[in-house]
Amino acid sequence: MKFLIAIELCLAMVMLFFGGRVFRVAQGTLCIIAFVALAEASAAFKRGEMTSIVVSTIVALASIVFLFMISGVRQRDKQSEPSAAVARTSGLSIFACLILCCVGIAIPLNTSLAPRTISDGAVVAREAPGQNDGSRIIEMNPMQWVGRSLLETPIGQFTPDALGQLGDKGILILYNPRCGTCHDMFDVHFSEGADIPLVALEVPPTEEAVVLESEYDEEVDCSTCIFMSLPQGPLWLVAVPYVMTVENGVVTCVAKDGPGDCL
């Protein structure tokens, strides 16, 4: 949009200084304006916006009238045309036109446009949540937690009870029941349990998310796991599954998509 506005301003400056020699440019510009105005009138008709229909129709009709007017203008006499051309192509005119074109480009490119409105063909977003309802985004990168206390991480801040369930040494698993890799990992490594506490911490979707039906079971297979969940509401940015070993409250090992060396 900014680029189009800049081009239109430059064309206006060119026609202002050299209008007598750019009939083709003027004709092409008016054709484009008429086409865009008719398209906007058609879209406004579908939306039922009477004001936009009237304005777009007026612009289209005016463009068509101007197009016929400039198309019917007769060429100047050959004797007077050279002198007029010299007057319009003087160095001062060219310099002024270039300066104004630069200004016309700089102004729209450095101006903030209003946000896009929802119209025909645009993706209709769901109603935006309130500031205290699902709007918080929390990013988690467990690979950076090695050597840190679990209480210093978002897990310790939002689900401190998980630390008590892990005891002196335990395994903490971040998972999602709609994740195929998570189900495969539990089936292979944790379906028969383990000798140390296993805490399976679910990463829930946001309240605004559209949850599709899953081909997997609603719960993973782990007979000895202690199932817990992060609080629902925030958007948890983390790619599950993660397996972490926690000793005396400190994360000592982190593995992605499987237990790796943490089991």
N, C-alpha and C positions, 0 to 999 in steps of 0.2 A: 504494500500500500504506500509506504514512504517513497519507494522507488518510482511508482506511477505518478505520485504527486510531484516529485522533482522533475520528471520528464515533462509533465504538463506545464509546469512553470517555465521550463526552458523553451518549450515550443511557443508559449505566450510571448516570451521576450524576443524570440526570433521573428515572429510575425509582427511584433510591435515595431521593430527596427527595419525589417526587410519584407514587410507584408506584400509589397508589390511584386516580389519575385518568388514567392513560395505558395503559389496557388495550389499546387499539388499537395503540399504538406497540409494546408488548411482544409482541403477537401477530404484528405484521409483522416485528419483529426476529427472533423465533424461527423464523418461516417462512423468512426469508433464511438464517439459520444452518443450518437443516436442509437447505435446498437446496444450499448451498455444501459442507456436510459430505458429502452424497450424491455430489456431483460429484467431490469429492476422493477419496472411496472408489472411485468408478468409475475415475478416473485411476490411483490406486494399484494397482487390480486389474490394469490393463493393464501396469503396470510390474513387477508381481509383488512389491510391497513389503508384506509381511504386517503389519508393525507399523503402517504408515500406514492400512491397511485397517481394522484393529481400532479404532484411535483415532478415525478418521473415522466409523465405524459407531456407536461409543458416543456421540459427540457428536450425530450425527443422531437416534439413538433418544432421548437425553436431551432434545433440543430438542422432539421430537414429544410426549413425555410432558408436559413443561412446558406445551406449547401446549394440550393437552387439559385440563390442570389449571386454567390461568388462564381458559380458555374456559368452564369449568364453575363458576367462582366466582359466587356470587349477589351481586346488588347489595346494598349496605348499606341499612339502613332509612332512609327519607327524613328521619326526625327526627335521626338521628345523623350523617348525611352532611354537612350544612352545618358543624357544629362541627369535624369532621375536616378539611374543606376549608379552613376558616379557619386551623387549626393548621398545615397543610402549606403554606399560601400566605403565611405571615408574611414580613415583610421580611428577617429574618435568614436564613430558609431560602432565599429567592430569591438573596440576596447570596452565601451559602455555595455554592449550586449554580453560580452564575456563575463564582465564583473557581475552583472545582474543574474546571469545564468549560474554562476558560482554561488551567489547568495540564495538563489532559488533551490539549489541542490542542498546547501548546508542547512537551511531552515527546517525542511521536513525530515531530513535524516537525523537531526538532533532533537526532534520533538517526539515526546512519548504519545503514542496513540492510545485511545480508550480500549479496554478489553473487548474481545469479540463477543457479540451477542449470539444467542442461540437462534438460528434460522433454518430454513429448509436446507437439508444437506449437511448441516453441522451435527456433530456427535452430541447428543443430549446427555449431559452429566447428571448424576444423581444429586439430590439436594445436598449442599455442602453442610457438614456437621458443625455444630457450635464449637466455640473455642475450648470448652471443657468436655466435649463429647466426641471422642475419637479423632480429634484433630492433632494430637501429639504424635510425633514420629520419634521412635527410639531405635537407633542403629546399634547393633551388637556385632562385634568381631571377636569371637572367642579365642582365635589364634593369638591375639595380643594379651590374653589374660594369664598366660603362664607365668608363675611366680607372684601373682597378685592375690590378695585376699578376695574370696568370693563376695564378701560384703561390699567391696568397692565396685562391683559390677552391677549392671541393671538387675541381674537375677537376685543378688543379695538385697538390693534396694526395694524391689517390688515383691519378692517372695522370700523373705528371710527364713521362713519355716523350712525351706528346702535344706538349709545348712544344718539344721538340727536333725533332719532325717538322715543325713549322710554320715553322721558320727565322726569318729576319728579318721576313717578312710572310707570313701565310697565313690560310686560312679554316678555322675550326673549326665543325663541324656536329653538333649533338646530334640524334639520330634514334632511331627504333625500327622494325625491319623489319615489324612488324605494324600500322604506322600508315599509313593511306591517304594522308593529307596529305603524309607524308614521301616516299612513292613518287612522288606527283605532282610534288613540288618537285624531286626528283632528276631525273625524266624531262624536266622543262622547262628546268632551269637548269644541271644538272651532268652530264648524260649524256654530253656531249662533252668533259668535263674543263675545265680552266682553266689560265691561264698561271702561277698561283701555287699553292703546295701546298694541297691539300685534305685535311683530316683529318676523317673521318666517325667520330664517337664514339658508339657504341651505348649506350643507357640500358637495361640489362637489368631484367627483373622480379625480384622477390624469389624466393628458393628455395622459399618456401611458397606462392607464387601458382599458381593453376590456369590454365595457358596454353591457351587454346582455339585450335582450328585457324583459320588465317587464309586469306582468299581471295587474299592477295598473295604474291609471291615471297619466299623466305627472305632475299634480299639485294636492296638497292636498286641501281639502274643508275648506276654512276659509274666510268668506265674509269680515271681517274687518281687516284681517292681512295685514301688510306691508311686502312684500316679498323682501328679500335681499339675497345675496350669498357671501360666503367667496371667495377670489380670487382663480381661477383655476390655477393649476400648482403644488403647494406643495402636499405632501401626508399628509392628515389630519387624525391623529390617534385618533378617538373618536367614541364611540358606540352611535349612535343616537337611539331614540330621548332623548333630555334633555329639561327640562323646568326650567327657572330661573326667579326669581323676582328681578328686579333692581330698587332700590330707590336712587334717587339723585346720580346716577352713581356707587353705591355700590351694589354688589350682596348680597342679604339678604336671599335667599332661592334657593335651587337646588333640583330637583326631576328627577328621571330616569324612562323612559317608561310611563310617565304620569305626570299630574300637581301636584299630591299629595297634600301637604299643601301649595303649592306656588300659588294657584288660589283662 
